[in-house]
Every structure is written in structure tokens, then in C-alpha cells.
Amino acid sequence: RGNNTPKETKVYVREKLEQARWLLNAINQRRNTMIRVMHAIVTEQMEWFERGVEHLRPLTMEDIATIVEMNVATISRVSSDKYVQTPHGVFEIKYFVNSGVKMQDGEEVAKRSVKQLIEEIIAKEDAAKPLSDQEIFQMLTEKDIKIARRTVTKYREELKILPARFRRRAT
């Protein structure tokens, strides 16, 4: 009639319950951190969410860490290999974290937006006379985007787009 459970069993069960509580707490803490990080990203990138990819602003891990008052390493860990569904599709959280390129008026535009623009320029080019990196550089300069011609080449290569001489197609 009383509790005949051996002491070792009680200790074992108590330890496992404590481990389960610790795990649930860790999961909840990670969840709260992710919510805070995404809230910061949405707040900082509101124009992107409302108006589209060309409105992506420069935002660094350091910026997010400052906003959520956490360590940069924590922000990196929490955003690594995580995805978010947006009105514009599913994106890796790190997509929203990028450096900026200065424009002529001092305003910054996200590096990713410049890459997107380069991609769009090349997509619209005449296949028989593809644009050189110099011509793309000049088009960006006309849009007040201040980057070097060699940066155009670097971004084009990062986008895995061939040089003009290899993009030429007979029409």
C-alpha cells in the first residue's frame, strides 16, 4: 500500500523531468528570439514587404543585434538556415541581412537590390548585342548608384551571369 518505487527510479524520473523542462525552456527561448529578430527585420524592411525586392534596404547583423539587444553571434545562429514566408515568396532570413551601396545623394541601397537591378538590365538586353559591364556600370551611374565598374563584374559573376561575349545570341 504506500509507494514502493525504488529511490533510484524516483531520482531518474526527477532528472528526466528536469531535462525535459530545460529543453522546453530552451525551445521557447529560441522561439522568442526568432520572433524578436523577425520583428526587427520586418520593421526595418517594411518597404520591401509592402513594395517589393527593389526596396530592400541595407541591414547588418550588428543593426539587428542592437535593435533586439542581443549578441551578433546569437542573431547569426538564430537566422542561419531559417526561412520565412512573405508576400513575395519564401526567403532565407539572411536574405534580409546585407550591406549597402552608397548612391550619389548619400542614400544607401542594398547590395542585393543592385544585384537585382543588374539581373533585370541583362534580362532586358538585346540578345544580339549584350551589354558590357561598362555599359551596365553607366546605366547604374545614371540611376545615381555609385559603384565601380569592377563591382558590376563581381556582382554579375556572383549572379552566375556570363560576360557579354558569351551571352551574345543570334536572333
C-alpha positions in Angstrom: 0.0 0.0 0.0 2.4 3.0 0.1 4.8 4.0 -2.6 7.3 1.1 -3.1 9.1 2.8 -6.0 12.8 2.5 -5.5 14.7 5.7 -4.7 16.9 5.3 -7.9 13.8 5.3 -10.1 12.5 8.5 -8.4 15.8 10.2 -8.9 16.0 9.1 -12.5 12.4 10.3 -13.3 13.1 13.6 -11.5 16.3 14.1 -13.6 14.5 13.3 -16.8 11.6 15.7 -15.9 14.2 18.5 -15.2 15.9 17.8 -18.5 12.5 18.0 -20.3 11.7 21.3 -18.6 15.2 22.6 -19.6 14.6 21.6 -23.2 11.1 23.1 -23.4 12.5 26.3 -21.9 15.4 26.4 -24.5 12.9 25.8 -27.4 10.7 28.6 -26.0 13.7 31.0 -25.7 14.8 30.2 -29.3 11.3 30.9 -30.5 11.1 34.2 -28.7 14.5 35.2 -30.1 13.4 34.3 -33.6 10.2 36.4 -33.2 12.2 39.4 -31.9 14.7 39.1 -34.8 11.9 38.8 -37.4 10.0 41.7 -35.8 13.2 43.8 -36.2 13.7 42.7 -39.8 10.0 43.4 -40.7 10.2 46.8 -39.0 13.5 47.8 -40.8 12.5 46.3 -44.2 8.8 47.4 -44.1 9.1 49.0 -47.6 10.4 45.7 -49.0 7.5 43.8 -47.6 5.0 46.4 -48.9 6.6 47.3 -52.2 9.0 44.6 -53.4 12.5 43.5 -53.9 13.9 46.7 -55.2 13.1 48.3 -51.9 15.4 46.1 -49.8 17.5 48.4 -47.5 20.9 47.8 -46.1 20.7 45.9 -42.8 23.5 44.2 -40.9 23.6 41.6 -38.2 25.0 44.3 -36.0 22.0 46.5 -36.7 19.6 43.7 -35.7 21.7 42.8 -32.6 21.5 46.4 -31.4 17.7 46.5 -32.0 17.0 43.3 -30.2 19.8 43.9 -27.6 21.5 40.5 -28.2 24.9 39.3 -29.3 25.6 39.2 -33.1 26.6 35.5 -32.8 23.1 34.8 -31.4 21.5 36.6 -34.3 23.6 34.8 -36.8 22.8 31.4 -35.2 19.1 32.1 -35.0 18.9 33.2 -38.6 21.1 30.6 -40.2 19.2 28.0 -42.4 15.9 29.5 -41.3 13.2 30.6 -43.8 10.3 33.0 -43.8 7.2 33.1 -46.0 6.5 36.6 -47.3 4.1 38.2 -49.7 6.9 37.9 -52.3 7.7 34.2 -51.7 9.8 32.2 -49.3 13.2 33.7 -48.4 16.1 32.7 -46.1 16.2 35.1 -43.2 19.7 36.0 -44.1 18.4 37.4 -47.4 17.3 40.5 -45.4 20.7 41.0 -43.9 23.0 42.7 -46.3 25.4 45.6 -46.8 24.7 48.7 -48.6 26.0 50.6 -51.6 26.0 54.4 -51.5 24.1 56.4 -54.1 25.1 59.8 -55.4 22.8 61.6 -52.9 24.3 59.8 -49.9 21.3 57.4 -49.6 22.2 53.7 -49.3 20.7 51.0 -51.4 21.0 47.3 -50.5 23.7 45.4 -52.4 21.0 42.7 -53.2 18.9 45.4 -54.8 21.8 46.5 -57.0 22.3 42.8 -58.0 18.6 42.5 -58.8 18.9 45.6 -61.0 21.9 44.2 -62.8 19.9 41.0 -63.4 16.9 43.0 -64.7 19.1 45.1 -67.0 20.7 41.9 -68.5 17.3 40.2 -68.8 16.0 43.1 -71.0 19.2 43.5 -73.1 19.2 42.8 -76.9 20.5 39.2 -77.2 22.3 40.1 -80.4 24.2 42.9 -78.7 24.5 42.1 -75.0 25.6 44.9 -72.7 29.2 45.1 -71.4 29.9 45.6 -67.8 31.0 49.1 -68.7 27.6 49.8 -70.2 25.8 48.3 -67.2 28.0 50.5 -65.0 27.0 53.6 -67.0 23.3 52.7 -66.7 23.6 52.3 -62.9 25.5 55.6 -62.7 22.6 57.2 -64.5 20.3 55.8 -61.7 22.6 57.5 -59.2 24.1 54.2 -58.0 27.7 54.8 -57.1 29.7 51.5 -57.6 32.9 50.7 -59.5 32.8 49.0 -62.9 34.7 46.1 -61.4 31.9 45.8 -58.8 29.4 45.3 -61.6 31.6 42.5 -62.9 31.9 41.0 -59.4 28.1 41.1 -58.8 27.4 39.7 -62.3 29.8 36.8 -61.5 28.1 36.3 -58.1 24.8 36.1 -60.0 26.4 33.4 -62.3 25.8 35.5 -65.4 28.3 35.1 -68.2 30.2 38.1 -69.7 28.7 39.9 -72.7 30.7 38.0 -75.3 29.3 34.7 -74.1 25.7 36.0 -73.8 25.6 37.0 -77.5 22.9 35.1 -79.4 21.8 35.4 -83.0 18.2 36.5 -83.3 
